[in-house]
């Protein structure tokens, strides 16, 4: 006998036991131990929540299929993902202010009701799925989708993910849901802009750009040679560093492509704690843990 989801009673029991183990304390310890992040610091937590929402509701959708089809390049993805993360982060910050949170401590999230999160999710959904929304590449979301059917496919995905974002909070509280989403961002997207390790990644990248003998470029600097000359807008490393740190979506297309090809996402950046082995996510099917799969910047 199975339930409405097709699960056997035994599988249902295992799932329920696993979900019961996911507590605020587990999430906090995961962020500290696996990502070197202090979960009580609200600004950092919101950065990671923004990354988690972007990865779940944007990148891990038909958008990635469109990328694979060639509608978006690797450089386009870097610019759009960082732009989307920034936009969602700003909306999260504004929502906290509206909710009366002025403290830098995430414990203040305890005063927020699930109804308030539902309002936030609605705003994020409307912004993410707005067909007239212009992407950093210059095209609108509707133009990228190319058809009503493809746009609706994305809308369905965003609705499902954001519904799960709110749903987990109905069961375990708002702070738990945000911690869970932050774990997703911290562990599954450690190469992304706005991640706590991003500044170290940028510093390392700028350093290897000036050293053709660095091991990043392979034996005898072969990888560096194959890349060819730095584009004009990459040559000023001081300006490049500032752009990568503050707003990589403002890179021009040629620079973005060159930087991704140069392997900024694959630098061996020292970490402050043990490498994570699991990505904790929440969607319409509940809370779960998956093997880490680090996305592109």
Secondary structure, DSSP 8 states (H G I E B T S, - for coil): -B-TTS-BHHHHHHHHHHHHH--HHHHHHHHHHHH---TTBHHHHHHHHHHHHHIIIIIIIIIHHHHHHTSS-HHHHHHHHHHHHHHHHHHHHHHHHHTT---SBGGGGGG--HHHHHHHHHHHHHHHT-TT-B-TTS-BHHHHH-SHHHHHHHHHHHHHHHHHHHHHHHHH-HHHHHHHHHHHHHHH-TTSTTSTTHHHHHHHHHHHHT-TTSGGG-GGGHHHHHH-S--HHHH-HHHHHHHHHH-GGGS-HHHHHHHHHTTGGG-----SS----EEEEEETTEEEEEE------
